[in-house]
Amino acid sequence: MMQTLMLNTWSIVLFFVSLATISFVHYVYRWRNPKCNGGKLPPGSMGLPLIGETIQLFIPNNSLDMPRFFKKRLARYGTLFKTSLVFHKVVVSLDPDFNHFIFEQERKTVQLWYMDSLWDVFGKSIESSDDPYILKYFRNCLLNQFGHETIKEKLLPKIEVTANRYLRTWSTQSSVDVKTLITRMVFDLTAKHLFHYDPMDKNVANVFANFFDSVMTVPINIPGTTYHKCMKNKTKAIQLMKDILHERRNSTEKKGDFLDRIIEDMKTMEFLTEDFVVYFIFGMLLASFATISANLTLAFALLTDHPAVVNELQDEQDSLAKSKDNPDSPLTWDEYKSMTFMSQVVDETLRMANFFPGILRKVIKDIHVNGYTIPEGWTIMLVSSAVHMCPISFPDPQIFNPWRWNNIGDTNTPSRNYIPFGGGLRHCVGADFSKAVMAIFLRVLVSKFSWKKLKGGNAYRNPALSFGRSGFHVKISEKDHIKN
């Protein structure tokens, strides 16, 4: 009797174990061989169930070259391949022509998409931003604040004054961490322009910086994970923005800035809820200080390692100073546009920076291309480093060479091979602002200051642009002729 009972128990256990094994094997098979109705998917591997090839993507690279993750798959599958990253089915493009095609498909077959960590931050505001009316409102707001005319009429002198003030302060310190302080400078500049933020309140800048330092992580929100820390910093940052909005709405004083305008628009535009406005401003701040500070820090590091470029920049600035009636007068728009070599330095830095590992779009309608089908619901990742570090378009791509841009219009480098600000309808509205901040800061740096590297400054991809825990520490000194 007992033997029969034991035998039946083991039979039941064996049955369920077998069933679980068969189900798991079937699940793994379906995971590794996803279906595609009416066509075939690009080649590639889906990796492990759920996490896919996320771990391989997040393995740090020791240079600014295209990450090994993409290089290996380019050699094996070509410029278009499927994979799975951070719980999403993804088709990765290393092809400039396909990238250009996707940019032109905005709101036709694809729409804006972010990694989950950013999606959790912006929530409904991102979904709404694909509404044509709201998207137009966004772009008009951004153009009014960071567009060509605003830079020319208002921001140019503000950027120059800010760069002078911060560099002079840093020159009194024995050592500065370039990335940390440039991040604070760009945040202060942007926030003061948008809502008259008081730069003496360092808490706001620190909270934002701490948030973004942990945003490029696997979205597992459990205590102890970097992503959990990211979400806690997000909560703090959002609350700070709500406090600023509440204070302004309850104040009778008008400051004539962006926040005043959007508060006025909240009275007539239903989609401008309090949460929506907070997330919108939060996004504007992140988009400006996070990318600009990283790109500017990279430019600082590259100049440190290339004294010939610094000398050329100094010669250009010396010539500009001699052409001015008063060398100390503020930079004019025409003078800014005349800084040809500076513009080339900025372009070359942006080519090498590639801050994010890729530009993401969500497929909203099946895409048929080159004999393959990319199904609705999948994500497309456009890898800018694959384009910018291509030796065909940019010979010796790992070498920092601003002079390559002298005759760039006469080479085989069309605009689709240079996409630091994306393309199509979603081309970054703040592109001119980003370039202006970089150019004017570097102008002040090489004209009035010298510096010496103390430690760090080694840029790499992790998978976003990073300087590691060592950061980039320098000693900045004001030049003697400036002191006198």
CORNORJO-V864837 format. One record per residue. RES is the residue in one letter. OMEGA is omega in radians with two decimals (NA if undefined). Layout:
res->{RES;RES}
omega->{OMEGA;OMEGA}
This chain:
res->{M;M;Q;T;L;M;L;N;T;W;S;I;V;L;F;F;V;S;L;A;T;I;S;F;V;H;Y;V;Y;R;W;R;N;P;K;C;N;G;G;K;L;P;P;G;S;M;G;L;P;L;I;G;E;T;I;Q;L;F;I;P;N;N;S;L;D;M;P;R;F;F;K;K;R;L;A;R;Y;G;T;L;F;K;T;S;L;V;F;H;K;V;V;V;S;L;D;P;D;F;N;H;F;I;F;E;Q;E;R;K;T;V;Q;L;W;Y;M;D;S;L;W;D;V;F;G;K;S;I;E;S;S;D;D;P;Y;I;L;K;Y;F;R;N;C;L;L;N;Q;F;G;H;E;T;I;K;E;K;L;L;P;K;I;E;V;T;A;N;R;Y;L;R;T;W;S;T;Q;S;S;V;D;V;K;T;L;I;T;R;M;V;F;D;L;T;A;K;H;L;F;H;Y;D;P;M;D;K;N;V;A;N;V;F;A;N;F;F;D;S;V;M;T;V;P;I;N;I;P;G;T;T;Y;H;K;C;M;K;N;K;T;K;A;I;Q;L;M;K;D;I;L;H;E;R;R;N;S;T;E;K;K;G;D;F;L;D;R;I;I;E;D;M;K;T;M;E;F;L;T;E;D;F;V;V;Y;F;I;F;G;M;L;L;A;S;F;A;T;I;S;A;N;L;T;L;A;F;A;L;L;T;D;H;P;A;V;V;N;E;L;Q;D;E;Q;D;S;L;A;K;S;K;D;N;P;D;S;P;L;T;W;D;E;Y;K;S;M;T;F;M;S;Q;V;V;D;E;T;L;R;M;A;N;F;F;P;G;I;L;R;K;V;I;K;D;I;H;V;N;G;Y;T;I;P;E;G;W;T;I;M;L;V;S;S;A;V;H;M;C;P;I;S;F;P;D;P;Q;I;F;N;P;W;R;W;N;N;I;G;D;T;N;T;P;S;R;N;Y;I;P;F;G;G;G;L;R;H;C;V;G;A;D;F;S;K;A;V;M;A;I;F;L;R;V;L;V;S;K;F;S;W;K;K;L;K;G;G;N;A;Y;R;N;P;A;L;S;F;G;R;S;G;F;H;V;K;I;S;E;K;D;H;I;K;N}
omega->{3.14;3.14;3.13;3.13;3.12;-3.12;3.13;3.12;3.13;3.11;3.12;3.11;-3.13;3.13;-3.10;3.07;3.13;3.13;3.13;3.14;3.14;3.14;-3.13;3.12;3.12;3.12;3.14;3.13;-3.14;3.11;-3.07;3.14;-3.09;-3.13;3.09;-3.10;3.04;3.11;3.11;3.12;3.01;3.11;3.11;3.14;3.12;3.08;-3.13;3.09;3.12;-3.05;3.10;3.14;-3.10;-3.10;3.14;3.14;-3.05;3.04;-3.09;3.04;-3.03;-3.14;3.10;3.14;3.05;-3.09;-3.13;3.13;-3.12;-3.13;-3.11;-3.11;3.02;-3.14;-3.05;-3.00;-3.05;-2.99;3.13;-3.13;3.12;3.09;3.02;-3.09;-3.14;3.01;3.12;3.03;-2.96;2.89;-3.09;3.10;3.02;-3.01;-3.12;3.14;3.09;3.09;3.14;3.11;-3.13;3.09;-3.12;-3.10;-3.12;-3.14;3.02;3.10;3.12;3.05;-3.13;3.10;3.08;3.00;-2.99;-3.12;3.10;3.09;3.11;3.14;-2.99;3.03;-3.02;-3.09;3.11;3.11;-3.10;-3.04;3.08;3.01;-3.07;-3.12;-3.12;3.11;3.10;3.11;3.11;-3.05;3.11;3.10;-3.10;3.11;3.11;-3.08;-3.01;-3.11;-3.07;-3.07;3.13;3.08;-3.09;-3.02;-2.99;-2.91;-3.08;3.13;3.12;-3.14;-3.11;3.12;3.14;-3.14;3.11;-3.07;-3.09;3.13;3.11;3.09;-3.13;-3.11;3.12;-3.10;-3.10;3.13;3.08;3.01;-2.98;-3.08;-3.11;-3.05;3.07;3.08;3.13;-3.13;-3.11;3.09;-3.13;3.13;-3.08;-3.10;3.11;3.12;-3.07;-3.06;3.07;3.10;3.12;-3.10;3.10;3.11;-3.05;-3.07;-3.11;-3.14;-3.13;-3.14;3.12;-3.13;3.12;3.10;-3.02;3.10;-3.08;-3.04;-3.11;-3.09;3.08;-3.03;3.04;-2.98;3.03;-3.10;3.13;3.14;3.10;-3.14;3.09;3.08;3.12;-3.12;3.08;3.09;3.09;3.13;3.12;-3.10;3.13;3.13;3.09;3.12;3.10;3.12;3.12;3.13;3.13;-3.12;-3.13;-3.12;-3.14;-3.11;3.09;-3.12;3.10;-3.11;3.06;-3.12;-3.11;-3.10;3.08;-3.11;-3.07;3.07;3.09;3.13;3.13;-3.11;-3.04;-3.09;-3.01;-3.08;-3.13;3.03;-3.13;-3.14;-3.12;-3.13;-3.14;-3.14;3.13;3.13;3.09;3.13;3.11;3.13;-3.13;-3.10;-3.12;-2.97;-3.07;-3.09;-3.11;-3.10;3.11;3.14;-3.13;3.07;3.09;3.11;3.11;-3.11;-3.14;3.09;3.13;-3.10;-3.09;-3.11;3.12;3.10;3.10;3.13;3.12;3.10;3.13;3.10;3.14;3.14;3.07;3.12;3.12;3.14;-3.13;-3.12;-3.12;3.06;3.09;-3.09;-3.10;-3.13;-3.12;3.12;3.09;3.14;3.14;3.11;3.10;-3.12;-3.12;-3.08;-3.03;-3.09;3.07;3.11;3.12;3.08;3.13;3.13;-3.13;3.08;3.13;3.09;-3.06;-3.02;-3.13;-2.95;3.11;3.11;3.13;3.07;-3.00;3.01;3.07;-3.13;3.14;3.07;-3.09;3.13;3.11;-3.07;3.07;3.12;-3.14;3.05;3.03;-2.98;3.00;3.14;3.10;3.08;3.06;3.07;3.09;-3.00;-3.09;-3.12;3.10;3.13;-3.05;-3.12;3.12;-3.09;3.11;3.14;-3.09;3.13;-3.08;-2.98;-3.12;3.13;3.08;-3.02;-3.14;-3.11;3.14;-3.09;3.14;-3.08;-3.04;3.14;-3.12;-3.11;3.13;-3.11;3.11;-3.06;-3.12;3.08;3.12;-2.99;3.14;-3.13;3.13;-3.12;3.13;-3.12;-3.08;3.07;-3.01;-3.14;-3.11;-3.09;-3.12;3.11;3.13;-3.13;-3.12;3.13;-3.13;-3.06;-3.07;3.08;-3.13;3.08;3.13;-3.11;-3.05;-3.11;-2.95;-3.04;2.96;-3.10;3.14;3.13;3.11;3.06;3.09;-3.14;-3.14;-3.09;3.09;-3.12;-3.00;-0.10;3.05;3.10;-3.06;3.04;3.06;-3.10;-3.12;3.13;3.13;-3.04;-3.14;2.95;-3.13;3.14;3.07;-3.12;-3.05;-3.08;3.07;3.12;-3.09;NA}
